[in-house]
Amino acid sequence: MSEEWIEVGRLDDIPRLGSRVVKSAEGEIALFRNSNDEVFALRNRCPHKGGPLSEGIVAGKRVTCPLHNWIIELENGVAAPPDEGCTPAYPVKVERDSIFLMLSPASAC
C-alpha cells in the first residue's frame, strides 16, 4: 500500500453534503464533504451488509448507510451505538482546494 499522498481531485468535485468515489487496488474509497467543507475518506462499504456509503446522507461528521440506516462516523469509520463495527478510514487533506488521499488506512477494523 502507498504511504504517499496522491492528488484525487478538487474540493469542488464533491458537492457539499455529498461524496465521490475513488477506485484503488484495495477497492472503492468514498470521499465525503460536509457543510463545513471538511473532507473525509472511508472504504465504500458499510460494516453491516456492505452497503455503498457513498450513496448515504451526510450530516455533520456522519454518514447514514442507504441500506439499513446505520450511522457511520466520518472521522474514524466507527458505527454509532447501538450498532457495532467499523469500516477503514483513510487520511485525507485539502491544500489550496486540491484533495490528497493516502491509500493506507488510518484506522483498520
N, C-alpha and C positions, 0 to 999 in steps of 0.2 A: 504494500500500500504506500501511497505517496505521503511524504512528510512535508511537501511543499505546498504553498498557496498557489492555486490556479484561478485565473480570472474566468468567471462563468456568466458574466453579463453586467447589465447596468441596473441601478435601482429602479428606474422607470420601466424595466422589463417585467417587473412584478407589480400588479395593481395593489393599492392599499387594501388590506384585509383579504389578500389573495395569495396565490402561490404559483410556482413554476417548477417543472421537473427537470432535473439534470440526470442524464444516464451515465453510469460509471461501471467499471468492471465488477463492482460489488453489488450492483443493482441500482434501482432508481433512488435518487435523493431529492426530497421536496424542499424547496426554499420558500419560506413564508415571510410576508411583510405585514407588520401590524400597523395600526393607525398612527403610531409614533415614528414610523419609518425604520423601526428596528427589524433586522433580518435574522432569521433562524433557519437551521437546516436539520432535518430529520430523515431517517430512512423512510421511504414512502410506503410503509406497511404498519398498520395498527397492530399492537401486540395481541389483540383479542382474536380476530379472524383474518388478519392480513388486509383489511380494507385500505383503499388508497387515501392516505391522509391529505394528499394534495387536493382532493375534492371536498374536503371538510370546510367548516366555517371557522374562521379565525376571529377570536375575541380576546383582546388584551395580549397575554403571553401564553394563550392556549389555542388548541385546535380541536374541534369535535369531529370524530370519525363519522363519515357519512353512512356507514352501515348500521352500527348499533349504538351510536351516540356516546361512545367512550370519549372522555376528555383527556387530552394528552398535553403535558407541559412542554412548551416550545423550547425552553431553555435547556432541558435535560432529557426529554423523551419519556418521562415517567407518567404513568396513568394516574389520574386524580382518584382519591378514595371515593367510594368503596372498592373501585376496580383496582386490580393489581397487575403489574407488568410494565415493560418499557420497550421502547424502540431506540436504536442508537441515535445520538445527536452528534452533529459534526461542527467543528469550528468554522465560523463564517465571520467575515469582516467587510465593512464598506469603507472604501477610501476614494474620495472625490467622485462619488456616485458609481464607482465600479465595485462589483461584488466579487469577493475572493472566497474560495472554499478550500478546506483541507480535506482530503479523501480518507484520512484516518479518523475514525470516530473519537470524539472527546469523551463519550460515555459508551461503554459496552454493556450490553444486557445479557 
